[in-house]
Amino acid sequence: MSTLADVVRELESHYDPRWAESWDAVGLVCGDPSQPVTKILFAVDPVAAVAEEAVDWGADLIVTHHPLYLRGTTSVAATTFKGRLVHTLIKNDIGLYTAHTNADVADPGVSDALARAVGLTGPLVPLSPSADDPRRGLGRVGSLPEPLPLRDFVRRAAAGLPGTAGGLRVAGDLDREVRRVAVSGGAGDSLLGTARAVGVDVFLTADLRHHPASEFVEAGGDGPALVDAAHWATEWPWLADAARLVASGLAAGGINVETRVSETVTDAWITTAKCEELT
């Protein structure tokens, strides 16, 4: 039987905490390293609905992409929703582990899973490589199996990503032919200039703000079209990859665990006032 310490070692063999940004908070949040782990739930967000799912399923560990306490805390009292979550986990002997920006830059990492989800094939290379290892870095660049009009690529991306209230937002000529695509899971404002510089036809990411996106589009030229998805949706495909890597790595050492990817939609937005089909 595996222990929490065994699982943490396996996770960190794929998502080294040293790769995380200095401002990030990754690693073990709660749990006794010696406790047995037979069931692991993977989710994007450490929120109450995910904790309830873990309790109902009998999970021993939750692995999330987003940290619970990104800015630190001086209390875990059950007077806040985060404190109540910690109490729920401890009362039910459920550990919590976070792999965030270290999973973003891993090889394979968050953007590799996103690239496959929206139909990219062939070798994937980082959009913004790490200085110490060009195989790692933020985002990925790949190609579609055949050129498509932008409208058809958007349809393919929408079909490959989990549904959210906001769907996909698109900036660009829907008839434009696209083949080479850049993607980046999570907020991608900081990579707009990089996406233009590498000469892709489309850049798909999340959380694009009005002014950076507007200025990017107004600059014109041969820059890529933009596709803006929900933050949660761009990171959710990674969960299955992480679950597979951890389970297979432990199995190679003779340790079997059961994994489950949470399908609970934890995107903050629950509805839109008006939704239109592409025309």
C-alpha positions as a printed Julia matrix, in Angstrom:
279×3 Matrix{Float64}:
   0.0    0.0     0.0
   1.26   3.46   -0.87
   1.73   6.25    1.63
   1.19   9.95    1.05
   4.98  10.33    1.02
   5.2    7.81   -1.86
   2.65   9.75   -3.89
   4.35  13.07   -3.2
   7.68  11.67   -4.41
   6.03  10.44   -7.6
   4.28  13.77   -8.2
   7.48  15.7    -7.69
   9.38  13.45  -10.08
   7.13  14.88  -12.81
   6.43  18.35  -11.38
   9.54  19.43   -9.52
   8.68  22.19   -7.0
  11.92  23.95   -7.98
  10.3   24.77  -11.34
   7.56  26.82   -9.67
   7.58  30.6    -9.8
   8.95  32.34   -6.7
   5.51  33.75   -5.85
   3.78  30.37   -6.11
   2.71  27.98   -3.33
   3.09  24.35   -4.39
   3.5   21.07   -2.59
   1.76  19.37    0.32
  -0.85  21.61    1.97
  -2.21  19.16    4.54
  -1.92  15.48    5.33
   0.33  13.09    7.24
   3.11  11.76    4.97
   2.8    8.35    6.63
  -0.94   7.96    5.99
  -2.03   5.27    3.49
  -3.25   6.46    0.08
  -5.35   4.22   -2.15
  -7.62   6.77   -3.88
  -6.5   10.07   -5.43
  -8.87  12.71   -6.79
  -7.47  15.19   -9.34
  -9.14  18.61   -9.71
  -8.31  22.13  -10.88
  -9.55  24.02   -7.81
  -9.45  23.28   -4.06
 -13.03  24.28   -3.33
 -15.88  22.93   -1.2
 -17.56  21.01   -4.04
 -14.32  19.15   -4.78
 -13.79  18.36   -1.1
 -17.35  16.99   -0.91
 -16.69  14.83   -3.97
 -13.53  13.5    -2.32
 -15.39  12.66    0.89
 -18.23  10.93   -0.99
 -15.79   8.86   -3.07
 -13.6    7.98   -0.1
 -10.47   9.67   -1.45
  -7.31   9.79    0.64
  -5.72  12.63   -1.35
  -6.77  15.53   -3.58
  -4.27  16.83   -6.12
  -5.19  20.27   -7.42
  -3.63  22.62   -9.92
  -4.51  25.82   -8.1
  -3.15  26.54   -4.62
  -5.44  26.92   -1.63
  -3.32  29.56    0.11
  -1.41  31.39   -2.61
  -0.74  34.44   -0.42
  -0.3   32.61    2.86
  -2.42  32.75    6.0
  -2.11  33.06    9.76
  -5.18  30.95   10.53
  -7.06  27.9     9.32
 -10.02  28.54   11.62
 -13.35  27.37   10.2
 -14.54  30.98   10.02
 -13.6   31.27    6.34
 -14.34  28.99    3.4
 -10.67  28.05    3.15
 -10.47  27.24    6.82
 -13.62  25.14    6.58
 -12.11  23.26    3.65
  -8.98  22.44    5.67
 -11.15  21.21    8.56
 -13.19  19.02    6.2
 -10.05  17.46    4.77
  -8.39  16.81    8.12
 -11.56  15.38    9.69
 -11.81  12.92    6.8
  -8.09  12.05    6.62
  -7.78  13.56    3.14
  -4.5   15.13    2.11
  -4.18  18.08   -0.3
  -1.31  18.58   -2.73
  -0.83  21.38   -5.28
   1.15  21.36   -8.54
   0.74  24.79  -10.16
   3.36  26.71  -12.15
   5.7   23.73  -11.87
   3.07  21.73  -13.78
   2.61  24.6   -16.25
   6.23  24.37  -17.4
   6.7   20.59  -17.08
   7.35  18.3   -20.04
   4.67  17.11  -20.45
   2.62  19.68  -18.62
  -0.61  21.64  -18.63
  -0.24  23.07  -22.13
   0.67  19.72  -23.71
  -2.69  18.36  -22.59
  -4.45  21.51  -23.81
  -2.75  21.24  -27.22
  -3.96  17.67  -27.7
  -7.46  18.57  -26.51
  -7.84  21.17  -29.28
  -6.49  18.89  -32.0
  -2.79  19.71  -32.33
  -0.52  16.91  -33.52
   3.13  16.24  -34.15
   5.95  17.5   -31.94
   4.96  20.18  -29.44
   7.54  22.78  -28.46
   7.34  25.37  -25.67
   6.03  28.77  -26.71
   8.32  30.34  -24.1
  11.11  27.86  -23.25
  12.71  27.69  -19.8
  16.23  29.05  -19.66
  17.65  25.88  -18.1
  15.84  23.31  -20.27
  14.38  24.09  -23.73
  12.0   21.12  -23.46
  10.18  22.83  -20.62
   8.44  26.2   -20.53
   5.15  28.04  -20.8
   2.7   27.25  -23.59
   3.1   24.94  -26.56
   3.26  25.38  -30.32
   2.0   22.66  -32.67
   0.12  22.09  -35.89
  -3.28  20.89  -37.0
  -3.34  17.74  -39.16
  -4.64  19.87  -42.04
  -5.35  23.58  -42.58
  -8.77  24.74  -41.41
 -10.76  27.96  -41.52
 -10.59  29.67  -38.16
 -14.31  28.99  -37.57
 -13.72  25.22  -37.9
 -10.73  25.3   -35.59
 -12.85  27.09  -32.99
 -15.54  24.44  -33.33
 -12.89  21.72  -32.89
 -11.5   23.48  -29.83
 -14.96  23.91  -28.33
 -15.65  20.2   -28.81
 -12.35  19.21  -27.22
 -12.62  21.37  -24.11
 -15.1   20.95  -21.25
 -18.13  23.2   -21.58
 -18.38  26.4   -19.58
 -20.9   29.24  -19.47
 -18.59  31.63  -21.3
 -17.63  29.27  -24.12
 -14.93  30.59  -26.46
 -14.35  34.19  -27.54
 -12.7   34.78  -30.91
 -10.86  37.75  -32.44
  -9.98  37.41  -36.11
 -11.35  36.64  -39.55
 -13.4   33.45  -39.23
 -12.54  32.52  -42.83
  -8.8   32.82  -42.24
  -6.9   29.59  -42.89
  -5.03  28.33  -39.86
  -2.61  25.47  -39.25
   0.13  26.44  -36.81
  -1.28  27.09  -33.35
   0.03  28.24  -29.99
  -1.76  27.41  -26.75
  -1.18  28.29  -23.12
  -3.24  26.95  -20.23
  -4.42  29.62  -17.82
  -3.96  33.38  -18.15
  -2.04  34.16  -21.35
  -1.8   37.96  -21.56
   1.94  37.89  -20.94
   2.52  35.67  -23.98
   0.7   37.74  -26.61
   3.92  39.25  -27.92
   5.63  35.87  -27.94
   2.79  34.33  -29.92
   3.11  37.07  -32.53
   6.89  36.68  -32.67
   6.83  32.92  -33.37
   4.47  33.39  -36.33
   1.54  31.16  -35.39
  -1.89  31.51  -37.01
  -3.88  31.27  -33.77
  -3.15  31.76  -30.09
  -5.56  29.97  -27.73
  -5.38  30.8   -24.04
  -7.53  32.16  -21.2
  -8.27  35.36  -19.29
  -7.36  37.77  -22.07
  -8.1   41.29  -20.82
  -9.75  43.94  -22.95
  -6.87  46.39  -23.39
  -4.05  43.94  -24.17
  -6.28  42.0   -26.58
  -7.63  45.17  -28.23
  -4.15  46.62  -28.73
  -2.93  43.28  -30.1
  -5.74  43.15  -32.66
  -5.38  46.83  -33.6
  -1.68  46.36  -34.27
  -2.76  44.23  -37.24
  -0.08  42.87  -39.51
   0.27  39.12  -39.78
  -0.34  38.42  -36.09
  -2.37  35.42  -35.0
  -6.08  35.28  -34.38
  -7.03  35.03  -30.71
  -9.21  32.43  -29.02
 -10.02  33.09  -25.37
 -11.37  30.18  -23.3
 -12.35  29.83  -19.65
  -9.35  29.55  -17.33
 -10.67  26.33  -15.75
 -11.38  24.73  -19.14
  -7.83  25.27  -20.43
  -6.29  23.55  -17.4
  -8.77  20.71  -16.88
  -7.33  18.44  -19.64
  -4.06  18.21  -17.67
  -5.74  16.32  -14.83
  -6.02  13.07  -16.78
  -2.35  13.29  -17.78
  -1.26  13.85  -14.19
  -3.43  11.0   -12.96
  -2.0    8.63  -15.58
   1.62   9.59  -14.86
   1.25   9.19  -11.12
  -0.66   5.88  -11.3
   1.73   4.34  -13.84
   4.8    5.55  -11.97
   3.6    4.04   -8.71
   2.55   0.83  -10.48
   6.07   0.45  -11.85
   7.21   0.27   -8.23
   4.57  -2.29   -7.34
   2.15   0.18   -5.78
  -1.42   0.39   -7.07
  -3.68   3.39   -6.51
  -7.06   4.31   -7.9
  -7.33   7.72   -9.56
 -10.28   9.84  -10.56
 -10.54  13.11  -12.47
 -13.16  15.42  -11.03
 -15.73  16.51  -13.58
 -17.15  19.11  -11.2
 -17.14  22.42  -13.09
 -15.46  24.91  -10.79
 -15.28  27.78  -13.26
 -16.46  30.91  -11.45
 -18.97  31.93  -14.13
 -22.24  30.0   -14.19
 -24.23  31.68  -16.99
 -24.18  34.35  -19.69
 -26.92  36.74  -20.68
 -26.71  35.84  -24.37
 -25.05  33.03  -26.33
 -24.77  32.92  -30.14
 -23.64  30.22  -32.52
 -20.84  30.95  -35.0
 -22.33  32.05  -38.31
